[in-house]
């Protein structure tokens, strides 16, 4: 099988809500943004509608309080200062009304914030659920060609960038509403001062754009560096024993330091613009404020009869702040959305990855009982008898599941996936494989590393699809059998065992979730795992963690074999199932395995040739071809490759 390629991509967006200049929208970015909006609106359209209403109301109440400044000065404060007997009643009533308006605006702002928390976190939950659901449907080749750390980065960093995008969009809408309402009010109050504010704001936007036009490139580099470092850390975590065995701690640290420095450099470059643009925008905003105050005061003092009053100038100065602040913030909000597009692309790339398809496969595996006349009848009870349910002319035909697996001229090459997602075929690993088995036989596959033994079992399971030839299971093309039913008929024990977080009995029950405790214990006894499990601190209820790190490799493999036993599958695939068990334990396990294999077709990949001497067929493979076949006695008599392997030190 070809070495998996590390597919590193951007994995993290900018943080902190700082202004980083106007980034350039990447190709296809608007479609991704639209897709995110449709995804959010699908479950939260009414919440989003309420948010938009609250934003408009909040912006309107803020504008009302700003415009009230003009009324407060011109209609109340100045007249009261000139009155010998001031009446503060009208002012109190006006202030009370304003307080109620502002209180209503504050309530809308609070409601908007609470709704967006629910929308944002709910969207993240739905995204993670959709991602995990799609991941369960992906073929093995996807995980062989994508770094596990990089996939994890999609669940964490990239999904979080979408949270930032979702959170930024209401703020962007709020800024736009504020600008529109404020600009309209400014025009009503004073056209000359509005023209000045617009010219200066355009200067601020131009300056921001010039400073930040390279920011997206730097932030993309930062995302890629973070994704690469995540992949390296994941690889080091899973390979710690190898690192320590070969004393490569310093080499690992050196490589991590290189990746970490690369991330630091890209992050520094990405944030240089952000740290410059914020003070520049702040000073430009202050400059607009000062110039407006000077020109407005000059107009009021020089032209007493003009419609421009003291209250108008004060209100206009407040509007200036309300106008320049969202203009400055919009670039930050737009950048947060644009820079999240890279994360959105990776999220949707995973969600759009092509799942395993049954391609109109209709044959299913069902439990059956044997009638007195020898006919089969489908039943929901566990009878130990299985049949393939095959639709035929509008009716269901039951074909006894016996475990006959036949290969006809099978050629196969592992696919490779490029960075752009295109799939091509790599080096051919199987050539013209022919195999004819009978029900209940034990078929052993032997040969050197890379001969193609594991590939054959992967093809039986349809982890990969062949490019040439056919594979039949009980006379049925396996492409006509639904994948889940096909795999349910094949119990599999791998050389590299994996135990899940939980108790020992939970890991055994993983083979058949409805199995009772008694059935799990019986399976453990069958494969001679009961004795060592009973000696554990809490027996079958001993917690396991870290992939069973508190057990020996042999004990972990015994639990994996018990897991296959409790599943009670019609056929078995054993890929070096006893490779990590000592000779004494192997003899005990072999007895249990023989009982487990009784009446079942079994494919065995074996390194210890002594374990397959009683196999019905032994297929000797070399460079993707079957070069010898027969039983142990026949192959020894040939004095060929098998004879060399058996007598060359690979026996016990």
N, C-alpha and C positions, 0 to 999 in steps of 0.2 A: 504494500500500500504506500502511496507517495507521502512524503513528509508534509504535514499540515502547514499551510502558509499563514503567516501572521498578517491579518488584514487590519491595519491600524488606520483609524480615521479620527476626526475631531470628536472629542468626548465631553467638552465642558464649555460653557459660555461665560461671559464676563459677569462679575458680581459687583455689588455695592451701589448700584443706581447712580453712578457718576457719569457726567457728560463726556463722551469720548469722540465727538465729532460725527458728522454725517457719513455713515458707512455706505458702501455701494451694495445695492441689492444683488445677491448672487443669482445666477441663471436658474429659472424655475422657482424663485423664492416666493413670488406672489401666489403661485398655485399651492405651494406648501402652506402659506399663511391662510389662504382660503380653506384649505383642507382642515387645518387646526380649528378655524372658526366653526366650520360645519360640524366637526367632531364635538366641540364644546356645546354648540347650540342644540345638538341632537338630544342631549339629556337635560340641558339647563336653559332652554330658550325663554321660559317665563322668568327665571331668575335674572337672566341677562337683560330682558326688557325692563324689569323693575330697577336694575342697576342704572340703565340709561336714563330712566325717568328721574331717579334720585340725583344723578349727576347734573341733569338740566336744572332741577329745582335748587340744588346746592349752589350752582354757578349763578343762578338768578338771585338768590338771597344774598350772596356775597356782593354782587353788583348793586343790589338795592342798598346795602349798608354803605357802599362807597359813594353812590350818588346822594345818599342822605347827608353826606358831609357838606355838600353845596347848600342844601336846604338849611342845615343846622347853622351854618355861618351866616348866610345871607338873610334868612327869614327869622332866625331866632336870636343868635348871639349878638350880631350887630344892632338890631332894633332894641334888644334888651339893654345893651350898653348905653344907648342914647335916650332911653325912657327914664323919667324921674321916678316913676312907680312901676317897676317891672312886674309883669304877671308871668310866673313860671309854669302856670297850669298847662297851657298849650304845649310848651316844651316837654313837660313830663308825660303828657299823653302821646306825643310823637315818639319819645324815647321808649315808652312802654310798647307801642306798636312795633317799633323796630326790634325790640328785644324778643317779642313773640315771633317775628319773622325769622330772626337769627336762630332762635331755639328750634323752629321748624326745620331750618336748613341744617342745623347740627344733627337733628334726628335723622334726616335723610342721608347725611354723610355717614352716620354710624350704621344705618341700615345698609348702605352701599358697601361699606367695609366688611360687614358680617356676611353679606351675600357673596362677595367675591372670595372670602375665605372658603366658604362652602363650595363655590364653583371651582376654585383653583384646586383644592385638595380632592374634591370629588373627581375632577378630570384626571388628576394624577392616579387615583385609585383605578379608574376605568382604563387608563392607558396601560398601567402595569398589568392589570387583568388581561387585557387584549394581547399584550406582548407575551405574557406567559402562556396564554392559550395558543397563540400562534407557534410559540417555541415547541410546544408538545406535538405539533403537527409537522414539524420540519424533519427532513430526512437526515440520516447520519452524516451524509456528505457535507451538510451545512456546518456541522460542528467540527468536522475534520478540516475545514478550510477557513474557519474563523477563530481567532483567539478567544478563549473563554473569558479572559480579563476584559477584552474589548466588548464582548456581549454584556458582561456585567456593567460596563460603563454606560451602556444604553439604558439599563434599568435605573441607574443612579444619576449620573451627570446629565445625560441628554434629556431624560424625562424632566429633570429639574429646570433645564433651560426652557422647556415648554411652559412650566409654571411661571417663569419670569415673563414669557411672552403673553400668557393669558392675563397676568397681573398688569402688564404694561398697556394693554389695549384699552381698558376703561380709562386709565390715566391719560392716554393719548386722546381719547374722545373728550375727556374733561378739559384738556388743554385747548382743543379746537373750539369747543363750545365757549370757553372763557374768552378766547381770542376774538371770536365772532361777536359776542355780546359786548365785550369791552371796546372793541374797535367801533362798533355802531354807536356806543355811548360817547366815545371820544369825538367822533365826527359831529354828533349833535352838539356837544359842548363847544368845540373849537376846531375848525378846519385847519387853520395855520399850524396850531400846535400838533394836530394829528399828522400833518404832512411831515413835520420835523421828526416825530416819533417813528414814523414808517421808514424814513430815510436812514435814521440811526439803527433801527432794528434790522434793516436789510444789510447794513454794514456788519452788524453782529453775526448774522447768519452766514454772510460771505466769509468772515474771519473764521468762524467755527468750521465751515466746510473745508477751507484751505488747510487748517490745522489737522483735521480728522480724516482726510480722504484716504489715508493709508491704514486706518485703524482696523478695518475688517480683516485685512491680510494678516496683521499681527495677532489678532484674536483667534483667527483660524489656526495659525501656527501654535498658539497657546493650547487650543483644544486638541490638536493632533499630538502635541507633546504630552499632555495629560493622559490621553488615551493610551499612548505608548508606555508610559510609566505604569499605568494601572495593569496593563498586560504583563509587564515584567514582574511586578510585585506578586501577581497571581501565580506566575510561573515559579517564582522563588518559594512561595508558600507551599506549593504542592511538591517541590523538589528539594525540601530542606535536608532530608536524609542523604540525598546524593551530594548536595553541597558540602555537608559536614564529612561525609565519607572520604571525599577527595580533597578535603581541606581547602575549599575554594571560597571561603567566606570573604577574604580580601578581594578576590576577583569579582565576586558578586557585588560587593560594596563599591568597587571602582566603577563597574558598569552602571549601578544605580546612581552613583554620584554624577556620572556623565549625563544620564537621562534627567536627573534632577536639576543639574546646571542648565541643561537645554530648556527645561520648563521655566526655570527662573529667568533666563535671558528672553525667552519669547513673552513671558508675562510682563517683564520690565518694559520691553518695547511696546507691548500693547497698552500699558498704562501710562506711558510717557505723555501721550496726547491727552489722555483723560486728566492728568494732573496739571496740564498747561491750559486746557480749554476752560476749566471751571473758573479760575481767577480772571482770565481774560474776559469771559462773558460777564462776570460779576462787575468788573471795572467798567466795561462798556455800558452795562445797565445803569450803574451809578452816574456815568457821564451823561447819558440821556436824561436822567432825572435832574441833574444839576442844570443842564442847558435849558430844559423845559421850565424849570423854576425861574431862571434868570430872564428868559424871554417873556414868560408869562407875567412876572412882576413888572418888567419894563412896560409891557403893553397896558397893564392896569394903571400904573402911575402916569404914563404918558398920555393915555387917552381915557380920561375919567368917564366920558360919555359912551364908551364902547360897551357892547353887551358882555364883555369879559369882566367878571367880578372876582373879588378875592375868594369867595366860596368856590367859584368855577375853577380857579387855578389850583386851589388845594385839592378839590375832588379830582381834577385832571392829573395831578401828581400821583395820587393814589392809583388812578387808572393806569398810569405809566408803569408802575410796579406790577400791576395785575396783567399788563400786556407783555412786558419784556420777560417776566418770569416764565410763563408758559411757552413763549417763543424759544427761550433757552432750554426749557425742559423737553420740548418736542423732539429735538435732535437726540437727546438721551433716550427717550422712550422709543423712538424709531430705531435707534441703534440696538436697544435691548431686543427688539423684535427681530431685526435683521440678523443679529448675531446668534439669535436662537434658531434661525433657519437651518444652520449646520446641524444642530442637535435634532431638529424636527426631521431633517432628511434621513438621519441615521435611525431615528425611531420608526419612521414609516418604511425605511428600507427593510427593517426586520419584520414589520407587520405585513409587508407586501412580499416577503420571501416566499417562493413557491412551496406550498406544502406537499406532503406525500399524497398523491392522488391514486385512487383505486381504478380510475379509467374504466368505469362501467363494470367493474368486477361485481358479481352477484352471488358467488358461491360462498356459503357461510358454514361454520362448524357448529354442530348441535349435538346434544346428548340424545342417545337413542336407547331403546330397549329391544330385546330380541323376542319376537313372538314365537308361539309354538310351531308355526309353519316355517320358521326361519326368516320371516320378513322383518324389516326394521320399522319401528314406530318412534317418532320424535317425542321426547319427554323433557320436562324441565328438571327432573330429578338427576342427581349425580349417580349414574349407573356404572361408570367406568368404561362404557362403550360410546364411541363417537362416530359421527357420520358427516359427510359433506352434503349440505342441502343445496342442490343445483336446480335452478328453475329450468323447466323444459316444456315447451308448448303449453304455457299457461299453468302448468302444474309443477310440484316440487318433487324432484327425484332425489332419493337418499342413497348415497354411495358410502359404503363402509370405510371408515378411516383405518388404514392399515399401516401407513408409513412407508409406502413404496415411493422413493425419490429417484427420478431418472433424469440424466443430463443427455442432451442431444446436440453435439457440435457447438458447445458453448465457448464463445470468445468474450473477453472482458478487459476493459481498460478503466482505471479509476478516473473520474472527471476532475478537472482542475477549474477553479473559479477565479477569474481575473478581478482586479480592483473595481472595474466598471460593471461587474456582475455577469459578464459573459462566461459561458461554460464551454470548455473544450475538453477533448479526451487526451489523457496523458499516455504514458508508456503502457503497452499491452502487458497484462500480467497473467492471463489465462489463454490457452490455445487449444481449441478443438477438444474440449472436455467431454468424454463419453462415459456414462456411468449408469448401470442397470442394477437396482437393488430389489430385494424381496422383503415382504413384511416381516418385522421382528428381527431383522439381521443387525449385526454390529459391524459397522463399517469404520475402519481406521484410516486416517490420513497421516502419512509420515513423510518426512523430507526435511531438508535444510531450511534455514531462515530465509524467508522471501520466496519460498517455492510456490505459494498460493494456497496453502491449506486453510488458513482463516478466511481467505477471500471466498472459498467455496461455501463455507457456512454462512457468510454474510449474504451470499446470493440466495441461499435457500430461504433465509429470513426476509428476503427482499429489502435489506438495508440499502442495497444498490440494485439497479436493473441492468440486465445483460444487454449487450449491443448485437449479439449474433447468437442464434441457436434457440433452444427451448429447454425449460426445466418443468418437468411434470411431477405432480404430487398425487399419488393414487390415480394416475391417468388424467389428471386435470392440470392444465397449464396454470402455473402459480400466479400468472397475471390475471387470471379469472377469479382468483380467491381474494376476498377482502383481506387487507393487510393485518388487521387486528385478529381475525380468525386464523389466518396463517400462523402468526406468531404465537397465538394462544395454544396452537397445537404442538409447539416446539418449546420444550423446556430447555433452558440454556444456562450453562455454568461456565463462566469466563475465567481465564487465568488471572486477570486483574480484578479481584473482587471489590465490590463497593457495598459498604454497610451504611445505613441511614441513621440519623440521630433518633434514638428511641431505645427500647429494651431489646434483649435478645429475641424474645418471642415475637415482638413486633417485626423484626427483620425476617424471621422465618415466615411469618404470616403474610409478608409482602408478596409471596408467591401466589397466594389465594386469600384475598382479604376476608372472605366469609368463613375461613377455616376456624375451627374451635381450638381451644388450648390443647385439648386431648389430641387432636389431629396434628398439631404442630409438634407436640412432644413425641408422638409416634413417628413422625418424619425424622426428628432428630435421632431417635433410637435406631431407625433404619440405617442411617449413615454413620452410626457410632459417634454421634456428637453429644449424646445425652450425658455421658460420664463427665466430660470436662465442663459442660454447662452446669451440671449439678454442683460442681465444686466452686463455682463462682460465688461471690459474696451474697448476691440475692437470687442466685439460680437463674431461671428463665426471665426474671424481671430485673436483671442487672442492666443498668443504663449503659448505652454505648454512645460514644461521642468521638468526633475527629476521625470518622471512617473506621471505627473499631480499633483505635490506636492502643487501647488497653488489652488487646488480645494479640496472640501470636499470629503470624501469617497463616499457619496451618489451621488454627482455630477459626480464623475469619473465613477460610475457604470451606471448612466443614459446615459453617452456618449457611454459606451460599449454596452448598449442595443440598442441605436440608430445605432451603427455600424452594429449590427445584422439585424436591421430593413431595412437598406439601401441595405444590401446584398440580401434581398427578397428570402430567401432560401425556398425550398419545405418543410423542416422539421426543428424543433427547439430542442435544448437541453439547458435547463436553470438550471445551477448548483448554487443553492442559489443566484439567480440573484437579489433578492431584500433584501438580508440579511443586507446590510449596509444602507438601506434607512429607514427613520423614517415612522411611521404609516400613517401620513397624506400624505406624498409623495408617499408611497406605494400604497395608494388607487388610486392616479392619474396614477401611472405607470401601475397598474394592469389593468386599463381601456385600456390603450394603448397596453399592452401586450395581452389582450383579442382580440383586433382588429388584432394585429400581428399574433396571433395564429389561427385566423379564417381560417378554411379549411386546416390547417397544422397539421400534427401529431407532438405532442410536449411531450418531456420527461422533467419532472420537478423534481429536487431535492429540497425539501423544508424543512426548519427548522420551519417556521411559518405555522402550519397546517391550519390556517384560509385561507391561499392563495390557497389551493388545495381542498377546500370543493366541488368545482364544477367539479373536475376531473372525467373523465369517469372510469378510473381504478386507484386504489391506491394500490401499492405494498408495503407491510410492510416487511422490511428485518431485519434479526438478525443473526449475525455470518455467513454471506455469504449465507444465505438461505432465500427464500421468505416464510414467515410463515403465512401471511394473504394476501388476495386480494379481491377487491370489490370496490364499491363506498363508499362515506362517510356514507350514511344512512345504508348500509349493514354492514359496519365494526363497526359502533357505536352499532348496534343491537347485534353484536357478543359479545360485552363487553370483547374483548381480548386485545392484545397488543396495537392496534391502539386506542382503547378506553382509555387505561391507559395513552398513550402519549397525547391524546387530552385533557383529563380531569386533567392531572397532571401538569398543569402550562405552557404548550407549546402553549396555545392559546393567542390571543391578549386581 
